[in-house]
Amino acid sequence: MRKKLEPIVLDGTPFNRGKIHGETLQKNIWEMLDQIAFETTTYNSNLDDFVDQFYEETDYINAVKKWAPNLYEELQGIAQGAGVDLKVLFMHNCSDEVLRFLQSKGIELKGIEVVLPGCSSIGCNKTPLYPAMQGQNLDTILAFRGFETLFYIKESTDLHIMTVGWSGNLGPFGINNVPIAVNLNTINCNYNVNGLPLQFVGRKILEQTSLENIVKFMQSIQTGAAQNYMFGDNEQILDYEGSANAFTQYFPCKNYQYIYHTNHPLANKDTMDEYKPSENTLSRFNFLEKRMRYGHYPISLENMKHILSSHFGPICAHDPQYLAYTSRTWVSVISVLSEDPEFHVAVGNPCENPYFRYEFMK
């Protein structure tokens, strides 16, 4: 599959950016929401009932209005542009939080235990040979396949953002032209039903212009779903594990050159009761540690692509019947944090699909 994403340019006020998004992807957004409505019938009478239950038992909406009002306006624009219900669209942008909600209720989807997505993230500090870089495979359920979208967001004259999301989704991870980049990995720590949902956290990180500002922002809010945040600039890559009660920095070793993370907490002690990491997250982490921490040569862009394409772990995850995995690599991205930043995106499994390079407008 050689799928090159054509960037959708979102310009103007937050509401106008959302309206462009909604009008451009209206058909796809309706298809996505129809699919969500179909899946809800396996555990509830209809979508409306589930949306009402989700709203009644969480307070994510007020967290967004408090800490990301501009993104709520953007969501309103998407809803109007696509002609869809705002409450349903909001829940669509709380995908990680919905999975946690389902888990807390002991609910199954189509007779299958609800399993959180798995992702692998890697980062390299700047060296004399190569710029700072970071990349990730987003491993998730197959429902999002075919709805991959690259958004080019003009926050202002000076700040431009490129993110990858699906139709009707804000686009939570990517790169800005400062450059700042962010990767996101689910971790099994305590979550907060009053916190800022992940999609909104990722976009707010990409609105920042320094690593210091990102840390200050993250320490000033409460987050919803527990997550590992890997973010970097043109010098270094940092990693923090965020949960309901902690925001903890992870160091692979003293004076590290390379950093890597999968789906189990390594520094954050705010874990769920009786939590044990899965063999899958451990095997992926062990491969990355051997390949990156104990490697004997600098890691180039091509090396980054090879690592993210590896079936050891597996970093590059295929169908569940293969390698006993629960989801599949949906998209793979690499942010090159050089003077002229680059965003490299492979749709689907990077072992069999090429990366395409995207650059910022001058």
C-alpha positions as CSV (number, residue, x, y, z in Angstrom):
1,M,0.0,0.0,0.0
2,R,1.6,3.2,-1.2
3,K,-0.7,5.8,0.4
4,K,0.6,9.3,0.5
5,L,-1.5,11.6,2.6
6,E,-2.4,14.9,1.1
7,P,-2.3,17.5,3.9
8,I,-5.5,19.3,4.7
9,V,-4.7,22.9,5.5
10,L,-6.6,24.4,8.4
11,D,-6.3,28.1,8.6
12,G,-8.0,31.0,10.4
13,T,-9.7,31.1,13.8
14,P,-10.1,27.8,15.7
15,F,-13.7,27.6,14.7
16,N,-12.9,28.2,11.0
17,R,-10.1,25.6,11.1
18,G,-12.6,23.1,12.4
19,K,-15.2,24.1,9.9
20,I,-12.7,23.4,7.1
21,H,-11.9,20.1,8.6
22,G,-15.6,19.1,8.9
23,E,-16.6,20.2,5.4
24,T,-13.6,18.6,3.8
25,L,-14.0,15.2,5.5
26,Q,-17.8,15.2,6.0
27,K,-18.3,11.8,4.3
28,N,-15.5,10.1,6.2
29,I,-16.6,11.6,9.5
30,W,-20.1,10.2,9.1
31,E,-18.7,6.8,8.2
32,M,-16.5,6.8,11.3
33,L,-19.4,7.8,13.6
34,D,-21.7,5.2,12.0
35,Q,-19.0,2.6,12.8
36,I,-18.9,3.8,16.4
37,A,-22.7,3.6,16.6
38,F,-22.6,0.0,15.3
39,E,-20.1,-1.0,17.9
40,T,-22.0,0.5,20.8
41,T,-25.0,-1.8,20.1
42,T,-22.9,-4.7,21.3
43,Y,-23.1,-3.4,24.9
44,N,-25.7,-0.7,25.0
45,S,-29.1,-0.1,23.4
46,N,-27.9,2.7,21.1
47,L,-25.2,5.4,20.7
48,D,-27.2,8.2,22.3
49,D,-27.6,6.2,25.5
50,F,-23.9,5.5,25.7
51,V,-23.0,9.1,25.0
52,D,-25.3,10.3,27.8
53,Q,-23.8,7.8,30.2
54,F,-20.3,8.8,29.3
55,Y,-21.1,12.5,29.8
56,E,-22.9,11.8,33.1
57,E,-20.1,9.8,34.7
58,T,-17.1,11.9,33.5
59,D,-16.3,15.6,33.4
60,Y,-13.9,15.7,30.4
61,I,-15.9,18.4,28.7
62,N,-15.3,21.0,31.5
63,A,-11.6,20.1,31.5
64,V,-11.4,21.0,27.8
65,K,-13.3,24.2,28.3
66,K,-10.9,25.1,31.1
67,W,-7.5,24.2,29.7
68,A,-8.1,24.0,25.9
69,P,-11.0,26.4,25.0
70,N,-9.5,27.0,21.6
71,L,-9.7,23.3,20.8
72,Y,-13.3,23.1,22.0
73,E,-14.0,25.9,19.5
74,E,-12.2,23.9,16.8
75,L,-14.4,20.9,17.7
76,Q,-17.5,23.0,17.4
77,G,-16.4,24.0,13.9
78,I,-15.8,20.4,12.9
79,A,-19.3,19.5,14.1
80,Q,-20.9,22.3,12.2
81,G,-18.9,21.7,9.0
82,A,-19.7,18.0,9.0
83,G,-23.2,18.4,10.2
84,V,-22.8,16.0,13.2
85,D,-23.8,16.1,16.8
86,L,-21.2,17.9,18.9
87,K,-21.6,15.5,21.9
88,V,-20.9,12.4,19.7
89,L,-18.0,14.1,18.1
90,F,-16.5,15.1,21.5
91,M,-16.7,11.4,22.6
92,H,-15.0,10.5,19.3
93,N,-12.1,12.7,20.4
94,C,-11.9,10.9,23.8
95,S,-10.9,7.5,22.3
96,D,-8.4,6.6,25.1
97,E,-10.8,7.8,27.8
98,V,-13.7,5.8,26.3
99,L,-11.5,2.6,26.4
100,R,-10.7,3.3,30.1
101,F,-14.4,3.9,30.7
102,L,-15.3,0.6,29.1
103,Q,-12.6,-1.2,31.1
104,S,-13.9,0.3,34.3
105,K,-17.4,-1.1,33.5
106,G,-16.1,-4.5,32.6
107,I,-17.7,-4.1,29.2
108,E,-16.7,-6.2,26.2
109,L,-16.7,-5.2,22.5
110,K,-18.2,-7.8,20.3
111,G,-17.4,-10.5,22.8
112,I,-13.7,-9.5,23.0
113,E,-12.1,-8.1,26.1
114,V,-11.3,-4.4,25.7
115,V,-7.6,-4.0,25.3
116,L,-5.8,-0.7,25.3
117,P,-3.8,0.2,22.1
118,G,-0.1,-0.4,22.1
119,C,2.5,2.0,20.7
120,S,6.3,2.1,20.6
121,S,8.2,5.4,20.7
122,I,11.9,6.2,20.1
123,G,14.0,9.3,20.3
124,C,17.6,10.4,19.5
125,N,19.3,13.5,20.9
126,K,21.2,15.7,18.5
127,T,24.7,14.4,17.5
128,P,27.6,15.9,15.4
129,L,26.3,13.7,12.6
130,Y,22.6,13.8,12.9
131,P,19.8,16.1,14.1
132,A,17.6,15.3,17.0
133,M,14.8,12.9,15.9
134,Q,11.9,11.0,17.4
135,G,9.4,8.5,16.0
136,Q,6.6,6.2,16.9
137,N,4.3,3.4,15.7
138,L,0.7,4.0,16.6
139,D,-0.8,0.6,17.2
140,T,-4.5,0.5,17.5
141,I,-7.7,-1.3,16.5
142,L,-8.4,-1.7,12.8
143,A,-11.5,0.5,12.9
144,F,-9.5,3.6,12.1
145,R,-7.8,2.0,9.0
146,G,-8.6,4.0,5.9
147,F,-9.4,7.2,7.8
148,E,-5.8,8.4,8.2
149,T,-5.4,12.2,7.7
150,L,-2.5,14.6,7.8
151,F,-3.5,18.1,9.1
152,Y,-1.4,21.2,8.4
153,I,-2.6,23.7,11.0
154,K,-1.7,27.3,10.8
155,E,-2.0,28.4,14.4
156,S,-0.5,31.8,13.6
157,T,1.8,33.4,11.0
158,D,4.8,32.1,12.9
159,L,3.5,28.7,14.3
160,H,2.6,25.9,12.0
161,I,1.7,22.3,13.1
162,M,1.6,19.0,11.3
163,T,-0.4,16.2,12.9
164,V,-1.8,12.8,12.0
165,G,-5.3,11.9,13.1
166,W,-8.4,10.2,11.7
167,S,-11.5,11.9,10.2
168,G,-13.1,14.1,12.8
169,N,-10.1,13.8,15.1
170,L,-8.0,16.8,16.3
171,G,-4.7,15.0,15.5
172,P,-2.9,14.5,18.8
173,F,0.7,13.8,17.8
174,G,3.1,15.3,15.3
175,I,5.5,18.3,14.9
176,N,5.6,22.1,14.8
177,N,8.0,24.4,13.0
178,V,9.8,25.6,16.2
179,P,10.6,22.6,16.0
180,I,8.8,20.7,18.8
181,A,7.5,17.1,18.4
182,V,5.4,14.8,20.5
183,N,4.8,11.1,20.7
184,L,2.1,9.4,22.8
185,N,2.0,5.9,24.3
186,T,-0.7,4.5,26.5
187,I,0.5,3.3,30.0
188,N,-1.4,1.4,32.7
189,C,-1.5,4.0,35.4
190,N,-4.4,5.6,37.2
191,Y,-6.6,7.9,35.1
192,N,-8.8,10.9,36.0
193,V,-12.4,11.3,34.7
194,N,-12.0,15.1,35.4
195,G,-8.8,15.5,33.4
196,L,-8.0,16.9,29.9
197,P,-8.4,14.1,27.3
198,L,-5.4,12.9,25.5
199,Q,-6.3,14.3,22.0
200,F,-6.5,17.8,23.5
201,V,-3.3,17.3,25.6
202,G,-1.3,16.4,22.5
203,R,-2.5,19.3,20.5
204,K,-1.8,21.7,23.4
205,I,1.8,20.4,23.6
206,L,2.2,21.2,19.9
207,E,1.1,24.8,20.6
208,Q,4.2,25.3,22.9
209,T,7.4,26.8,21.7
210,S,9.9,25.2,24.2
211,L,10.4,22.1,26.2
212,E,10.3,24.2,29.4
213,N,6.9,25.5,28.5
214,I,5.6,22.0,27.8
215,V,6.7,20.8,31.3
216,K,5.1,23.9,32.9
217,F,1.8,23.4,31.0
218,M,1.7,19.7,31.9
219,Q,2.3,20.5,35.5
220,S,-0.5,23.1,35.5
221,I,-3.3,20.7,34.3
222,Q,-4.9,17.4,35.2
223,T,-4.8,14.7,32.5
224,G,-7.4,12.1,31.7
225,A,-6.1,8.9,30.3
226,A,-2.6,7.8,31.7
227,Q,0.0,8.3,29.0
228,N,3.7,8.4,28.2
229,Y,4.7,11.7,26.6
230,M,7.9,11.9,24.6
231,F,8.6,15.4,23.3
232,G,11.7,17.0,21.9
233,D,13.3,20.0,20.3
234,N,16.3,20.5,18.0
235,E,18.7,19.5,20.8
236,Q,17.2,16.7,23.0
237,I,14.3,14.4,23.6
238,L,12.5,14.2,26.9
239,D,10.1,11.6,28.3
240,Y,7.5,11.9,31.0
241,E,4.9,9.5,32.3
242,G,1.6,11.2,33.2
243,S,-1.2,9.8,35.3
244,A,-4.0,10.9,37.6
245,N,-1.6,11.7,40.5
246,A,1.9,12.1,39.0
247,F,3.9,13.5,36.1
248,T,7.3,11.7,36.3
249,Q,10.3,12.0,34.1
250,Y,11.9,8.8,32.8
251,F,15.6,8.5,32.1
252,P,16.9,5.3,30.4
253,C,20.3,6.0,31.9
254,K,22.6,8.9,32.9
255,N,23.6,11.2,30.1
256,Y,21.5,9.2,27.6
257,Q,21.8,9.6,23.9
258,Y,18.8,7.5,22.9
259,I,15.4,7.1,24.6
260,Y,12.6,4.6,24.1
261,H,9.3,3.6,25.6
262,T,6.4,1.1,25.1
263,N,3.3,0.7,27.2
264,H,4.3,0.0,30.8
265,P,5.3,2.6,33.3
266,L,9.1,2.8,34.0
267,A,9.2,5.7,36.5
268,N,5.7,6.5,37.5
269,K,4.5,4.6,40.6
270,D,0.8,5.7,40.3
271,T,-0.2,2.3,38.9
272,M,-3.5,0.5,39.0
273,D,-4.0,-2.1,41.6
274,E,-2.4,-5.5,40.9
275,Y,-1.0,-4.2,37.6
276,K,1.4,-6.4,35.7
277,P,2.9,-5.4,32.4
278,S,2.1,-7.7,29.4
279,E,4.7,-9.8,27.7
280,N,4.1,-7.7,24.6
281,T,5.1,-4.4,26.0
282,L,8.1,-6.0,27.8
283,S,9.3,-7.7,24.7
284,R,9.1,-4.5,22.6
285,F,10.9,-2.5,25.3
286,N,13.7,-5.1,25.6
287,F,14.3,-5.1,21.9
288,L,14.5,-1.3,21.8
289,E,16.9,-1.3,24.8
290,K,19.2,-3.8,23.2
291,R,19.0,-2.0,19.8
292,M,19.4,1.6,21.1
293,R,21.0,1.7,24.5
294,Y,23.7,-0.8,23.7
295,G,24.1,0.0,20.0
296,H,27.6,0.8,18.8
297,Y,26.9,3.4,16.1
298,P,24.9,6.6,15.7
299,I,21.3,6.2,14.6
300,S,20.4,7.9,11.3
301,L,17.0,8.5,9.8
302,E,17.2,5.2,7.9
303,N,18.1,3.4,11.1
304,M,15.0,4.9,12.7
305,K,12.9,3.5,9.9
306,H,14.4,0.1,10.2
307,I,13.8,0.0,14.0
308,L,10.1,1.0,13.6
309,S,9.8,-1.7,10.8
310,S,11.2,-4.4,13.0
311,H,9.2,-7.5,13.8
312,F,11.2,-8.1,17.0
313,G,8.9,-7.4,19.9
314,P,7.0,-6.8,17.6
315,I,7.6,-3.1,17.1
316,C,5.8,-3.3,13.7
317,A,2.6,-5.1,14.7
318,H,0.5,-7.1,12.3
319,D,-2.9,-8.8,12.5
320,P,-3.9,-10.4,15.8
321,Q,-3.6,-13.9,14.5
322,Y,0.1,-13.2,13.9
323,L,2.5,-12.7,16.8
324,A,-0.4,-13.0,19.3
325,Y,-1.0,-9.2,19.2
326,T,-4.3,-7.3,19.9
327,S,-4.0,-4.5,17.4
328,R,-2.0,-3.5,14.3
329,T,0.3,-0.6,13.4
330,W,-2.0,2.0,12.0
331,V,0.6,4.6,11.1
332,S,4.3,5.2,11.7
333,V,5.8,8.7,12.0
334,I,9.3,10.2,12.4
335,S,10.0,13.9,13.2
336,V,13.3,15.2,12.1
337,L,14.0,18.2,14.4
338,S,16.5,20.0,12.2
339,E,16.8,23.7,11.1
340,D,14.3,22.8,8.4
341,P,12.1,20.3,10.2
342,E,10.7,17.2,8.4
343,F,7.8,14.9,9.1
344,H,7.9,11.4,7.7
345,V,4.7,9.4,7.6
346,A,4.1,5.8,6.6
347,V,0.5,4.7,6.5
348,G,0.0,1.1,7.8
349,N,2.9,-1.2,8.6
350,P,6.2,0.5,7.9
351,C,7.8,-2.8,7.0
352,E,5.8,-2.9,3.8
353,N,4.7,0.8,3.2
354,P,7.0,3.7,2.4
355,Y,7.6,6.8,4.4
356,F,6.7,10.1,2.7
357,R,8.4,13.3,3.7
358,Y,6.5,16.5,4.5
359,E,8.0,20.0,5.1
360,F,6.7,23.2,6.5
361,M,5.6,26.1,4.2
362,K,8.0,29.0,4.1
